[in-house]
Amino acid sequence: MRIDRTHRNWAIGSSGIIVIAGVAYAVYSAGSPQGTRGGSSAGLVFGVLGFGFMIFAALLGARKRVPTWRIGRAQAWMRGHLWLGLLSLPMILFHGGFHFGGLLTSVLMWLLMVTVFSGILGAALQHFVPSRMTSDLPLETIYDEIGHVRSLLREEAGRAMESICGVLNLEKRSSVELQRAGGFSAQRAIAASSVPLRTSAAVSAGASAAVAPVLEIHLLTQEQSAPLRKFYFDELQPYLKAGSRQRALLSDAKRASGAFASLRTLLPLSADGVIADLEGICDEARQLTLQERMHRWLHGWLLVHIPLSLALILLGAVHAVMALRYS
């Protein structure tokens, strides 16, 4: 959910509520010589409002689980979850007079603050991460298909290697037709190593783009292909299997570009097409790693936010019952 002009009315309304509540609290505090108390009439009003905002924010989960419920638009619920959930913090602070009190109320206050700030973090991530994914991941694919796409990249790299180095006894899939998911939707059909090879850069430009003319690729001798085979088995193959966590050289775009540039100086000119293909495969694998990382950022905060929200609602209900019972 991006925070854009559609949030304007919510932002104005929330600001107005905070101003009104702040003025009311100032008047209430000035008229309470013995200090503000949560059990006073004004304190209870602030407490009910704050807890009501928390309940509304928590109901978003129920609204998502039952999308057939025609109770308001989903986007309105999301905006209300953000802004009213944010309002719950000052309301509860006004309720307790900015005092944390005993053990239960102290736990509740810390839970509330952590929950609200985790929600702010989540809103910031949902605002900035998708735009960065659009700009930095031109070949974004379906997240659940990333593992499958990685296996296709490994096979494609192996076929490119064998097209110039000869048979290397690399693992191959039985299917002749390879199709990538999401942004990798161009069809791959590479037969035996003697068949001319299309470069990854040309295919990655999209199925609708024109494919560059195919160049003839001749097998290199053992001596000529030695630097390429060493680079492939020492760097590229492990990187395509394990990703950037294991191979820092190819996980960095500038260092990888330098490594491929150095490799070109060690090989005949006829190998440039294959090197470009391998470099394109490496770049695509790097984008997959970045997509996985951004996906974890985008969704990982929920592992903190949701359990804390549930604990907050449960303990808040316990606090309300005990306060009404013993007041």
Secondary structure, 3 states (H helix, E strand, C coil): CCCCHHHHHHHHHHHHHHHHHHHHHHHHHHCCCCCCCCCCHHHHHHHHHHHHHHHHHHHHHHHHHCCCCCCCCHHHHHHHHHHHHHHHHHHHHHHCCCCCCCHHHHHHHHHHHHHHHHHHHHHHHHHHHHHHHHHHCCCCCCHHHHHHHHHHHHHHHHHHHHHHHCCCCCCCCCCCCEECCCCCCCEECCCCCCCCCCCHHHHHCCCCCCCCCCCCCCCCCHHHHHHHHHHHHHHHHHHHHHHHHCCHHHHCHHHHHHHHHHHHHHCCHHHHHHHHHHHHHHHHHHHHHHHHHHHHHHHHCHHHHHHHHHHHHHHHHHHHHHHHHHC
